[in-house]
Amino acid sequence: MTIIGYFEGTDPLLLTRALAAGAETLPLGNSVDGHGKYSGHLTPADGVSVIIGYLHKITPTTGIALTTGDILMPAKVHNIPALILAPRDEHEYAKNILGGAADYVTLVDPADAYEELRKYL
């Protein structure tokens, strides 16, 4: 069973299509927004197969003692694919924001999100 961990703001139609294809969803939070389980606390027991969300949801505001790497650490530690949504023409900018996390996430244009997500269904 594929479980998609998703950050708030992820296209509901995208998630509904994934559900129709047999996946399940788990809402994830960035420790500030209160939307679901804090992503930094994911463990293999959660069964998350892929993480998806927009760049702004994993980018802490200045003054908050978190980094994108903290929010996405389970993706690296537990080898969970992470699809970060940003317009294609902003991918270079996004890589700068992601810092070291850019090495273990996949930047995806929102228009291509379902095709990319299908690889994990």
Contacts in CASP RR format, 6 or more apart in sequence:
PFRMAT RR
TARGET T0000
AUTHOR 0000-0000-0000
METHOD contacts of the structure
MODEL  1
MTIIGYFEGTDPLLLTRALAAGAETLPLGNSVDGHGKYSGHLTPADGVSV
IIGYLHKITPTTGIALTTGDILMPAKVHNIPALILAPRDEHEYAKNILGG
AADYVTLVDPADAYEELRKYL
1 22 0 8 1.000
1 23 0 8 1.000
1 24 0 8 1.000
2 18 0 8 1.000
2 22 0 8 1.000
2 23 0 8 1.000
2 24 0 8 1.000
2 49 0 8 1.000
2 50 0 8 1.000
2 120 0 8 1.000
2 121 0 8 1.000
3 23 0 8 1.000
3 24 0 8 1.000
3 25 0 8 1.000
3 26 0 8 1.000
3 46 0 8 1.000
3 47 0 8 1.000
3 48 0 8 1.000
3 49 0 8 1.000
4 15 0 8 1.000
4 18 0 8 1.000
4 23 0 8 1.000
4 24 0 8 1.000
4 25 0 8 1.000
4 26 0 8 1.000
4 48 0 8 1.000
4 49 0 8 1.000
4 50 0 8 1.000
4 51 0 8 1.000
4 52 0 8 1.000
4 117 0 8 1.000
4 120 0 8 1.000
5 25 0 8 1.000
5 26 0 8 1.000
5 27 0 8 1.000
5 28 0 8 1.000
5 48 0 8 1.000
5 50 0 8 1.000
5 51 0 8 1.000
5 52 0 8 1.000
6 15 0 8 1.000
6 25 0 8 1.000
6 26 0 8 1.000
6 27 0 8 1.000
6 28 0 8 1.000
6 51 0 8 1.000
6 52 0 8 1.000
6 53 0 8 1.000
7 27 0 8 1.000
7 28 0 8 1.000
7 29 0 8 1.000
7 30 0 8 1.000
7 35 0 8 1.000
7 39 0 8 1.000
7 51 0 8 1.000
7 52 0 8 1.000
7 53 0 8 1.000
7 54 0 8 1.000
7 57 0 8 1.000
7 58 0 8 1.000
8 27 0 8 1.000
8 29 0 8 1.000
8 33 0 8 1.000
8 35 0 8 1.000
8 57 0 8 1.000
9 53 0 8 1.000
9 54 0 8 1.000
9 57 0 8 1.000
10 52 0 8 1.000
10 53 0 8 1.000
10 54 0 8 1.000
10 85 0 8 1.000
11 110 0 8 1.000
11 113 0 8 1.000
14 52 0 8 1.000
14 113 0 8 1.000
14 114 0 8 1.000
14 117 0 8 1.000
15 25 0 8 1.000
17 114 0 8 1.000
18 25 0 8 1.000
18 114 0 8 1.000
18 117 0 8 1.000
18 121 0 8 1.000
19 25 0 8 1.000
21 118 0 8 1.000
21 121 0 8 1.000
22 121 0 8 1.000
23 49 0 8 1.000
23 121 0 8 1.000
26 36 0 8 1.000
26 37 0 8 1.000
26 46 0 8 1.000
26 48 0 8 1.000
27 35 0 8 1.000
27 36 0 8 1.000
27 37 0 8 1.000
28 35 0 8 1.000
28 36 0 8 1.000
28 37 0 8 1.000
28 38 0 8 1.000
28 39 0 8 1.000
28 42 0 8 1.000
28 51 0 8 1.000
29 35 0 8 1.000
29 36 0 8 1.000
29 37 0 8 1.000
29 38 0 8 1.000
29 39 0 8 1.000
29 57 0 8 1.000
30 38 0 8 1.000
30 39 0 8 1.000
30 57 0 8 1.000
30 58 0 8 1.000
30 60 0 8 1.000
30 66 0 8 1.000
30 71 0 8 1.000
31 38 0 8 1.000
31 39 0 8 1.000
31 40 0 8 1.000
31 66 0 8 1.000
31 71 0 8 1.000
32 60 0 8 1.000
32 61 0 8 1.000
32 64 0 8 1.000
32 66 0 8 1.000
33 57 0 8 1.000
37 46 0 8 1.000
39 51 0 8 1.000
39 58 0 8 1.000
39 71 0 8 1.000
39 72 0 8 1.000
39 74 0 8 1.000
40 70 0 8 1.000
40 71 0 8 1.000
40 72 0 8 1.000
40 73 0 8 1.000
40 74 0 8 1.000
41 74 0 8 1.000
42 48 0 8 1.000
42 74 0 8 1.000
42 78 0 8 1.000
42 80 0 8 1.000
43 74 0 8 1.000
43 78 0 8 1.000
44 78 0 8 1.000
48 74 0 8 1.000
48 80 0 8 1.000
49 80 0 8 1.000
49 81 0 8 1.000
49 120 0 8 1.000
50 80 0 8 1.000
50 81 0 8 1.000
50 82 0 8 1.000
50 83 0 8 1.000
50 117 0 8 1.000
50 120 0 8 1.000
51 72 0 8 1.000
51 74 0 8 1.000
51 75 0 8 1.000
51 80 0 8 1.000
51 81 0 8 1.000
51 82 0 8 1.000
51 83 0 8 1.000
52 82 0 8 1.000
52 83 0 8 1.000
52 84 0 8 1.000
52 85 0 8 1.000
52 113 0 8 1.000
52 117 0 8 1.000
53 83 0 8 1.000
53 84 0 8 1.000
53 85 0 8 1.000
54 84 0 8 1.000
54 85 0 8 1.000
54 86 0 8 1.000
54 110 0 8 1.000
55 84 0 8 1.000
55 85 0 8 1.000
55 86 0 8 1.000
55 90 0 8 1.000
55 94 0 8 1.000
55 97 0 8 1.000
55 98 0 8 1.000
58 68 0 8 1.000
58 71 0 8 1.000
58 72 0 8 1.000
58 84 0 8 1.000
58 101 0 8 1.000
59 68 0 8 1.000
59 97 0 8 1.000
60 66 0 8 1.000
60 67 0 8 1.000
60 68 0 8 1.000
60 70 0 8 1.000
60 71 0 8 1.000
67 101 0 8 1.000
68 97 0 8 1.000
68 98 0 8 1.000
68 99 0 8 1.000
68 101 0 8 1.000
69 76 0 8 1.000
69 98 0 8 1.000
69 99 0 8 1.000
69 100 0 8 1.000
69 101 0 8 1.000
72 82 0 8 1.000
72 101 0 8 1.000
72 104 0 8 1.000
72 105 0 8 1.000
74 80 0 8 1.000
75 81 0 8 1.000
75 82 0 8 1.000
75 101 0 8 1.000
75 104 0 8 1.000
75 105 0 8 1.000
76 101 0 8 1.000
76 104 0 8 1.000
81 106 0 8 1.000
81 120 0 8 1.000
82 104 0 8 1.000
82 105 0 8 1.000
82 106 0 8 1.000
83 105 0 8 1.000
83 106 0 8 1.000
83 108 0 8 1.000
83 113 0 8 1.000
83 116 0 8 1.000
83 117 0 8 1.000
84 94 0 8 1.000
84 98 0 8 1.000
84 105 0 8 1.000
84 106 0 8 1.000
84 107 0 8 1.000
84 108 0 8 1.000
85 108 0 8 1.000
85 109 0 8 1.000
85 110 0 8 1.000
85 113 0 8 1.000
86 93 0 8 1.000
86 94 0 8 1.000
86 107 0 8 1.000
86 108 0 8 1.000
86 109 0 8 1.000
86 110 0 8 1.000
87 109 0 8 1.000
87 110 0 8 1.000
88 109 0 8 1.000
91 107 0 8 1.000
94 102 0 8 1.000
94 107 0 8 1.000
95 102 0 8 1.000
95 107 0 8 1.000
98 105 0 8 1.000
106 116 0 8 1.000
108 116 0 8 1.000
END
